[in-house]
Amino acid sequence: MQWVGGRNYWRLLLNPVVWQVVGNTVYFTGATVIPSVGIPLGLAVLLNRAVALRGVLRSAYFIPSITSLVAVGLGFRWLFQTNGVVNGLLEAIGLPAIPWLGSPVWAMPVLILLSVWKQLGFNLVVFLAGLQTIPRDRYEAAQLDGATAWQQFRYITIPGLRPTLIFAIVTTAIFTLRSFEQPYIITGAAPQLHQPPGLLHLHRSLRPI
């Protein structure tokens, strides 16, 4: 045995594949967290007003969160395969089919879409719970002062949901950073070793379906 000190860590820092993987992870995380927080926030504000259908819609949106990630991944793989439903719809309207799972350009959007859909229900329930903690008299006072719906959302809803927003962003980022099943099932989890400058792509090592 020979003592090498921090030589292995230095080799790791100089390895371009490592930085490519880091770049892919940052891209995937950023592109997933923003819609995974923004879309449920908007839906929660709308569902908070629809009192009659709140329970039914909340349960419907929460179903993806309790569904097996492997099952969801296989479902998305079936939808976006070469002869899948998505390409069938594109061809029906006169557009060419896209090799979603075999292209390093289109594989990442499929992964992002899957992750956003999977996380949407959980964040929606969290935001609905946070909205219940905001006193209604604040909105009534704002309406009496002539505040618009956007002004109420900006100056009452967002500040009132600040702790909930932080929690949703942190948990979504953790869920995304530790993602393994999605890229493994859909793309084979192999990074593209040679990519155009400025692009962060994933390469699917499995054969096209």
Beta strands, then each sheet from edge to edge (+ up, - down):
strand 1: 190-191
strand 2: 202-203
sheet 1: 1+ 2-
end
